[in-house]
């Protein structure tokens, strides 16, 4: 079941669902818009000619209030908001349609597990032929919340739990 704006507001009031900071304009009929933060990561492509799943990529971190993403380029960003999901709620990260129509694809692997707490790291890809300029604080994506049929037996406690700022891939920490 997808949560409505009424349920989202009620659960936020009850602190069952945490989204901070949050303004009323961010709450949509069936989602909550999240805003672009000021912390970014880009792969330092001059230090390596390949990325592998068993080694940590080399990222260059930077803070800025405005960023320009060149055509066909990839960038990691963070949200302003920190979220905390209860053990029976999952969330989908979706790009805003108006931004997608400009050629900017926004994801975070698309899924937030129950029990996750932290800021969301966004994967931004400019699929257009023109650079795209983004400003911090602007609504960039939306979270769609779904209540599960029951609480998860194990809440999320993975390698991104509690993340702050944009966080690069940690797949090299996987045991497989």
Secondary structure, DSSP 8 states (H G I E B T S, - for coil): -B--HHHHHHHHHTTSSEEES--GGGEETTEEEEEEEEEEEEE-TTS-S---TTS---EEEEE-SEEEE-TT-EEEEEEEEEEE--TTEEEEEEE-HHHHTTTEEEESTT-B-TT-EEEEEEEEEE-SSS-EEEETTSEEEEEEEEE-SS--SS---STTTT--S-----GGGS--
